[in-house]
């Protein structure tokens, strides 16, 4: 590696370190404001387009959850992740025909929004003699260009998936619309939290509302204040994504 590349790598390591501790500090402040402890919040790093050496550097700082958006990218990086010290999840839109490629490699699939997808996860999990944890993805903003089930359809979908073997519903996830004001984003986060509490109160078999995954680089503090206990931060930790 040339001196120029080494200098660039060192600079990026420094940036990641500074970002990591700033995010951890913000998580602590937001969790205290919401009446919780920082340990109650799962900080998951979204690692799309991020090279393994930078992911693993963040892991060395204490990052213990990472999430990939694309199956092909996950597979290409899989042997390079420091999986002894971090947990790998899938957080992007998942095509049914790619389920078999990640079942057994990830601890959780956060983006389940149809019975068809759940059935394939169930089938592949049973085939591999394991249980795959999932989150139900909610399209809380009812956006046509986004995946996710509408708010009023979540309970029915959850009931159907709960009957499947090899799969366990562990909560909800959402990507709210881009908003111009904090008041707007709070409205969507509050809707998600209410839905999360409503389903939690029903105590259905094979459904445990352990995680409410919402909030990304620009709004994770607001998400925590609204009740999220898992946030997904990418560019806020690793810097702006570099697409090739």
N, C-alpha and C positions, 0 to 999 in steps of 0.2 A: 504493500500500500504506500502510495506516495506521501510526501510530507504534507501536501495540500489536502489530501483526503483525510489524513490523520488529524489535521487541524480542524477540518470541517466536522469530523466525527466527534472530536472532543468538545467542540462548541455545542453540538446538538445534545450530547450527553449532559452538558451543563444546563441547557435549556430545559430538558426533560426533568432533571433533578429539581430545578427551581419551580417548574410548573407542578410537579408532583406534590411538593410540600405546600405550595399555595392552595392547591385543590383540597388537600387533607385539612388544612386550616379552615378553609371555607366550609367543608363538610362538618367540622366540629362546631363552628359557630351556628350553622343552620340547624344542626341536630339539637343543639342546646335550646335554640329559640323554639323549636317544635316540641320541646319537652322530652327529648330522647338523648341518648349518648352517641358519640361518633361510631362506637362499635355496633350500633344498631343499623348502620347504613353500609350497604355493600357497594364499594367503588369498583365498577367494572370498566376496563379500558377498551374502547372500540379500536381495533387494530387494523382496520382496512387500509391497505397500501403501505403499512409500516413494516420495515425490515425486521427480521427476528432479533438482530443484535440490539436494536433499540427497545423492542418489546422486553427482551430479557434483562436489559439494563434497568428498566422500570420495575421489573419483578425483583431485582436485587435490592431495590429501595424499599420494598414491602408490598408492592402491588400483587394481590392474590387472586384476581379474577380478570380474564381477558375474553373478548368476544369478537368473532369474525363474522363478516357479512356475506361472504361468497364461498361456496363450497370448494371451487378450484383453488382459490388462494389458501384456504385452510389446509387443504391436502398438500399443497406445495411447500408449506411452512411447518407442517405437523412435526416432522422429526427434529426440527430446530428449536421448538418452544422448550422452555424450562418448565416442563409439566410436573416436576417434583415439587415445585414451589408456587405454582399457580394453577387455577382452575380454568378450563377452556369451555366456552359456551358458543352456541351459534345464535346470532341475533338478527340475521338478515332474512329476506324473503326466501323461502325454501321450496324448490320444485319437488313434486312427489317422486320423480324418477331419480332424484339425487339423495333421497333419504338414506338408502343403504350405504352410501359412501361415508356418512358421518355418524350413524348410530354406533355407539360404543367408543367413539372418539371424543364426544363432547358430553359434559355432565348435564347440560340442559339445552333444549331448543326453545328459544323465547318467542318464536314468531309463528305459532300455530293458529290458523284462522279458518280452517274447514275440517269437516269430518273426514273427507277424503285424505287429506294430509295426515290427520291423526291416525286413521286406519293403517296407513303405510308405516308410520312410526311404530305403531303397535305390532304390525306383522314382522317388521325387521327386528324389533326388540325381542319378541317371543322367539324368533328364529335364533337369536344370539343369546338367549337365556338371561336376559337382563330387563331392567325397568328403566325407561327413559323419562326424566322429568321434563315437563313443558310449561310454558306460560301461554295463555291465550292472548293473541294480539287484538287490540281493540282500535278500530278506526274512530276515535272519539270526535274528530272533526268532520266526519262523513265526507272525506275528500275522495273524489273519483279516481285520482291517480295514485292512491295509496292502498296497500293491502290492509287487512284487518277486518274483523267482523263489527257490525254496528252495535252500539250500546244495548239496544233492546233485544238483540239476538244472542248475547253472550251466555245467559243462563241456560237457554235451550241447547246451545252447542256444548256447554260444559257438562250437562246431564248426559248427552249422547257419548261424549268422549270418556266420561267416568265409567262407562260400562265396558270399555275395552281393556284387554289384558296388556301387560308390558308397558304401560304408560301411566304417568301420575301428573295430575294438574297441580302446579305449585303456586299459581298466582296469575297476575295479569301484567301485560306490557302495552305501552302505547307511544306513538310519536305524534304529538299534537301538531296542529298547523303552525306555521310561522306567524307570529303575532307582532303587532306594532307596539303594544304596551304590555307592561307586567300584569295589569288588571285582566287583560284578555287571556293571557296564558294561565293565570290563576283559575279562571273559569273552567278551562279544559282540565286542568289538574284536579280541581275540586270535584268535577264530574267523575273522573276516574277513581278518586278516593272513595266517593260515595258508592260507586259500583263495587269496588273492592270490599268495602265494609258490608254491603248488602249480601254479597255472595258468602263472605266469611261467616255471617250470622246464621246461615242455613245449615252449616256443619254436615255437608253431604259426604257420602262415602267416596273415597278416591279423589277428593278435592280438598286441598289444604292451601288456604290463601296465605302462604308464607312470604311471597314477594309481590311488591307493586313496583315494577320497573318502568320508570319514566324520568325524563330529565337528561339533557345532553350538555354539551360544552357551554351553550349560551344561557341555559335555564335550570341547571341542576340544583342551584340553591333554592329557587322557587319551588321546584319539585319536592325537595326535602321538606320545606315549610308546609307543603300541601299533603304530606303523608307518605311520599315515596320512601322505600327503604332499599332501593337499588337504583343507581344512576349509571348512565353509559356515556363516558366522556372520551372523545377521540382527539380532535384537533386541540382542545384545551390542554391536553397533556403532551402530545407529540408534535404539535405545530400543524400548520396548514397541510392538507393532504397533497401529495405529489402524484399525479396521475401520469402513467406512461402508456 
